[in-house]
Amino acid sequence: GSGDGRVNINTASAQELKSLPGIGDAKAAAIVAYREEHGAFSAAADIKKVSGIGESMFARLENLIRVD
């Protein structure tokens, strides 16, 4: 990790993603599946392309996630 405590949504395992508020088994699996199908996220906001993650959830996650 980077040491800043944020979760890298491009490299995090489903287990790591589930440490985020509002992310359970289903959404963690959806994030991993999206990544496998489409490749790495280029920006943190791209997580909104994942089914079930909208503006309000992104607002909660925005300062907790990062991409490299």
C-alpha positions, 0 to 999 in steps of 0.5 A: 500500500501507499501508507496513506490508508486509502484503498487502491481500487485497482489492486485491492482484493475483495476482502480489502474492498469490504473494509470500505463503508457500504461495500459488502460481498456483492459490491466487492465482487462487482468491483473485482469483476468490473476490473477483470472485464474492463481493466484498471480504473483510471480515476477514483470516480470510475468506480461509479461505472460499477453497477450499484455504486452511484453518486451518494456512495461515491461521495462516501468513498471518495476520500477513502479510495485511490488509483495508481 
